[in-house]
Amino acid sequence: MKQVQFQAAHEAAWLQLQAWLDAQSRHARRGEPAPALDDADFAAAYRELCQHYALAQRRGYSASLLERLRALVHRGHTQLYRPPRPRWRSTLDFVATGFPRAVHASRVQFGLAALLLFGPLLATIALLQWRPELVHTLFDATELARIEEMYDPAATHQRIGRESGSDLSMFGFYVLNNVGIGFRTFASGLLGALGPVLILAFNGVAIGGVAGHLTAIGYGGPLWRFVVGHSAPELLAIVIAGAAGLRVGMALLAPGRRSRARALVEEGQLGARLVLGAFALLVLAAFIEAFWSSIGWLPDVVKFGSGGLLWLAIGLWLWRGGRAPAPE
């Protein structure tokens, strides 16, 4: 085979491999199109390149072509056999850019999940200011009495939002409760998109019911001072878990041109990254809720100021990290 024919037959494969290698380096810029070569196909493409290089050497093709293939083989070898990255570095990269990029890639599902949670939440709060008696359709008398006791402005207990329990024991309780909600929200996607929709809407109504009732009877002060500190990581984590569940649910209902099994695997992989980050946010929320939110003597400027800063910090992290280029 002449060199011109050889090069014409394999040029597209070489360019695909080169584009994939470029995408792994820091020289890749945000906004560039994704390489056509999938990560899973790299090893096979590299082996084929090595065969092409050996053939080009044996057939005595031009020095320029040999040098081009040699450089590409060297880059592929470096990528294939580079030492594994330290675990701490991988964790840091996931926190800094990996998780925010996953959220950014799911921005449509994130927006829908946010609407499903915050829409019923705000609507329920507003409704109970107009028709406070409707709270009895959401909670029984015993449950309402317990909620009112925890947030009674005249209560003598030292911690807001709870009657007893050490900070450490409450931290464990909040972790189990929060992570349980997040996991159920994500796993319900296996029942189709309807699962996350119902769970998000139910939690929105439940949270809005508590907030709306306490605000209507004049107990809103202690409640808002309690929730403002941990609301950002907790509510955003539930929304993210809901977005992950919606991705899985839509993969089952509308896989598109993919097979249903392939769509489920692909969306499940991205969903797992979303849920991992959401669980970390829920643990952070539990820590704040147990050791900070329940402190009653802090002034309002500190309580609401710290809560607002946390909303801003998490929002900037997800926005800026989601737009950053992938780490090397």
N, C-alpha and C positions, 0 to 999 in steps of 0.2 A: 504494500500500500504506500502510495506517495505521501509525503509530509502534508501537502495541502489537503488531501482527502482525510488523512488521519486527524488533522487539526479540526477540520470542519465537522467530523463525526463526533468529536468529544469536547468541543469548545463550550457548549452549553453546560455540561457537567462540571467543567473546571470553573466556570464563572459562578455557578451555584455554590460550589464549595468555597470559593474565595469570598463570596458575599457572606456566607455563614461564618467564616473565620473572622471577617471584619466585624460582624455583629457581636462577636465575643470580646472584642477589644474595646478599650475606652475611646477609640477613634470613632466608634459608631455614635451618631448624633441623633437626638430626639427628633422624630418626624420622618426619619428615613423609612422606606418600606421594609417590611420584614423579609428576610431571606426566604427563597422558595424551598430550601432544604430544611427538613425537620431535624430537630436535635437527635431523634432516635435513628436517623438514617446516616449520621455522620460517619460512623465506623465503616459502614459498607462503602460509602463514597470515598473514604480515604484509602481503603484497600484497592478500589478500582483505580484511583489515581496512581498508586504505587505500581500497579501493573502497566499503566500507560507510560510511566517514566522508564520502567525497565524495557518496554518495547521500543521507546524512542531511542534509548541508548544502543540497543542491539541493532537497530536499523540505521544508525548513524545519521539521525536527523540533525538539523542546524543547532549551533551552539546557543542561539538565543532561545529556541524552544526548550532545549535541555535545561538551561538556566532558569527559565520560567517554571518548569515543572519541578525542578529541584527545590526552588524556593517555596513552592506550594507544599511539597512533601515535607519540608523542614517545619513549616508552620503547623501542618496537620500533626506531625509527630510531637511537637511541643505541646499542642493542645491535648492530644490523646494521652500522653504519658506525664503530664505535669503532676507534681505532688498534690495530694488533696489539700484543700484549704483548711486551716484550723477551724475547729467547731465554733469557737467564739467569734471568728470573723464571719462565718456564714450566718450566725445568729444576729450579729450586728447589722449585716447587710439586709437581712430579712426585716428587721425592725425599721431600719432607715429607709429602705426603698422597696423591698420585696412585697411587704404587706400593703403599703400605700398603693403600689402599682396594681396589685390584685384588686383593691377597692376601686381604683380608677378604671380598670378594665370592666368592672361591673357597675359602672355609674348609672346605667339605666335601671338595673335591678335595685341598686341602692336607693335611687330616687323613689321608685315604686314602694319599696319597703318602708322608707321614711314616711311617705304619704299614708300608708296603711297603719302605721303606729301613731304618728303625731296627729293625723286627722281625727280619728275617734277620740284620742286623748283630749285634744283641745275642745272638740265639740261637746264631749261629756262634761268638762269643766264649765263651759258656758251654759249648757242646758240646766245644770244643777243650781246655777245662780238664779235662774228664772223659775224652775220647778224643783225646789229642793226635796220635796216629798218623793221624787222618783228614785232617790237613792235606795229606798227600800225594795226596789225591784232588782237591785244589784247585790245587796248585802242583807243578811238577817240581823235581827236586833242585837244578838250576842256579839257578832263580829263588829258591828258599828260601835258598840260600847267599848270594846277592846281598843279599837282604833282611836276613839276619842280620848280614852284614858292616856294613851301613849303621847298624845300631842296636846293635852290640856295645858294651857298657859299657866294655870294655878297649881300644876302638879309639883310635888316635892322631890321626885326622883332627880338624880343629878345628871342623867343622860337623856338627850332628846331621842324620841323614836323607839325607846325600849324601856321596859320596866325593870329588868334585871339582866345579869350576865356580864362576865368580864369582857374586856375589849378583845382578848385573844379568842375566847369561845365564840363570841359574836362574829369575829372574822371568819372562823371556820364555817359557821352557819351561813353567812352571806356568800361565801365561795360556793358551797354546795347549792344554795338556792339560785344564785345568778348563773352559774355554769349549767345547771339543770335547765333553766329557761332557754339559754342560748343553744344547748344541744338539741332540745326538743324542737326549737324553731328551725334549725337546720335539717334535722332528720325527718321532719314532717314533709320535706320536699320529695321524699320517696313515695309519698301518697299522691304526688302531683302538685301543681302550683297551688291548689286549693288549701293544702295543709299550712304552708307559711302564711297565706292570706288570713286564714281564720285565727291562727295563733297571734299574729301581729295585731289584728283588730281586737281580739279578746284582751290582750295585755294593754292596749291603748285605752279601752273602755274601763278596765279594772283600775289602772293607774289614775286615769281621769276621774273616776268615781270617788276614789279616796281624796284626791286633791280638791275636787269640786265640792264635796261634802264638808270637808274641814274648813275650806275657805268660806263657805256659805254660813257656817255656824260661828265664825270668828276665831277659829283655831288655825288659820292659815299661816300666821307668823312662825310658830315653831316648826310647822311642816316644811315651809319653804326654806327656812334656815337649815333644816336637816338635809333636804334633798339636793340643795344647790351645789354642794361640794362634790358629790359623786355622780351627779346626773349625766355629765358629759360622757365619761367612759362607759357607764352602764347603758344608757339609752342608745348611744351610737353603736355599741357592741351588739345589742339586740337587733338593731337595724341591719348591721353587717351580716349577722347570722341569718336574718331573714332573706337578705340578698343572696346568700349562698344557697339557701333552701329553694329560692325561686329559680336559680340557675339549674339546680338538679331537677326540680319539678318540670321546667320547660324542656329539659333534655328528654324527659320521658314522654311528654305530650307532643312536642313539636321538634324532633331532632333535625329537621331540615334534610339536606342531602346526605347527612351521615346516617349510618345505621344507629338504631336506638342504643345498642350496647356501646358503640364507640362514643356517641354523644354523652352517655352517662359517665363513661370513664373520664373523658376530657373535662366535662363540667364538674365532676366530682373532685378531680385533682385541683382545679382552681378553687372550688368550694372549700376543700380541706385547708388551703392556705388562708382563705378568708376566716374560717372558723378558728384556726390556730391563733390568729391575731385577735379575733374577737374574744376568745377565752382569756388571753393575756389582759385585755382591757377589762374584762369582768373581774379578774383577780385584783387588778388595780382599783376598780370601783369598790370591791369588798373591803380592801385595806383602808381606803379613805372613809368609807361608811362606818367602819368599826372604830377607827382611831381618831378621826377628825370630825366627821359630820355630826356625831352625837354630842360633841362638846357644847354645852349650853351657855357658857359664860363669855364666849368670844363675841366682840361687837359685830354688828351687821355689816359694816364696811369690810371687815376681814372675811366674813363668811361669803358674802355675795361677790366681793372682789376676787377672792381666790377661785370661786366657781366660774366666774366670767373668764378669768385668765385661762382656766383649764379648757373651757369650750374653745377659746381662741387658739390655744396651743395645739390641741388635737386636730382642730380644723385645718390649721396651717400645715401640720405634719402630714395629714392625709393628702392635702392638696399639692404641696410642694414635693413631697416624697413620691407621689403618684406620677408626677410629671418629670421626675429625674431619669436620666439614662440608666440602664441596667448596669450593675457593678461588673467589673471584669471577672 
